[in-house]
């Protein structure tokens, strides 16, 4: 996430998935330029030598955002959507690897529906908490511990909203120790240095291993004493400051952040097993303490079958599985289409089939209505209708109210499975319908068979969508 410090919010999630009910044609093998989660947020409560003052609003230095490995991809062209009069904007293709094979999506099986909000918000940057918008409609709001003064306001707006606190599973550097009173990490750098230097992982040169993008120090997530200290601090902090859950960051399926293949103690595959073990130990303790457990899972691209299997394993321990970079890598990069889009929907369904909720995080401009509509429609096509899963649209720059009707439109619970319409897809809901054209080229007309309200308030019974565009349409 992109912890600015999520304190930063930079999760880059590469998620990997297994098969659920739905047969997968996940044969489009590809690539990975997986960004890694970069976030730092939360502070240890117990066993720290804190010098910070409770309630401070400073945060660590912002981290740079990693970008995917370049690879050529076709340029998308802007297309108008004739029936709606709304231009379907598209971005110039960014360098990204893409699955080579387009696969069809099987229909979603019948599901039980329990309703509930399906949007959420995060506010991790310094001052970002002042720009939370319309929190009453969010199932989750995620903030740093130094922003805990906002918890009461969020609950006053809607007592059902769950407020989660950001928690880095690694640790920041020595300069972060001044914030240990309200930190964004489960174990303080200074506490570990003074009391448990063995908790720091070393690289093959014998130095403390650090992320190359933000300088965070890698901790031994396989150490039972580290696990015990981390979870005890998180539980104490969450209870002290009124949070209902923990958002763990840098729960990566490989070391990540430029450190793959560099650790002395673990190979990359051993590191993945260590992360699985960490989550399997701390999650039950957090849940037993009455807390929701969310994790931003890094290094798990939707089209990576091995990553999918590993994600299914880790999701079984979680309340919420967070997928960063939903339907695009970063603001300004193209929206995913074709096989990438299909694999992402499959990932959403697969994770929900484990019993965990699925949160999807997209970065984009507050003015990019095309991205808002596309990411919302995509999320709704794969949503199982149960409370807990949600979409998060994160504006960049983040010091704006993120709330906009185009990514929060409510059409109620699903009333059936999605179904193909030419090169597009449609799904009906209790209070509206969703239509999407996830193809990289070509337009698709949808005869809606009824009257639906467009974003501009007009009423239509048919719409035509250009490539990589969508609409969420309430019934008129």
Secondary structure, DSSP 8 states (H G I E B T S, - for coil): -EEE---EEE-----EE---SS---TT----------B--BB---SS----S-TT-----------------------EEETTTTEEE------S----SS-----------------BEEEE-STTGGGG---GGG-SEEEE-GGGGGGHHHHHHH-TT-EEEEEEESSB--GGGGGGGGG-BBSS-HHHHHHH-GGGB-BBTTSSB-B-TTT--B-B-TT-HHHHHHHHHHHHHHHHHHT-SEEEEEEEESS--TT-TT-BSS--HHHHHHHHHHHHHHHHHHHHHTT-EEEEEEES--TTEHHHHHHHHHHHTT-SEEEEESTTSSSTTS----HHHHHHHHHHHHHHHTTT-EEEEEEEE-TT-HHHHHHHHHHHHHH--S-TT-EEEEEESS-SS----HHHH----SB-S--EEETTEEEEEETTEEEEEE--SS--EEEEEEEEEE-TTS-EEEEEEE-TTEEEEEEE-
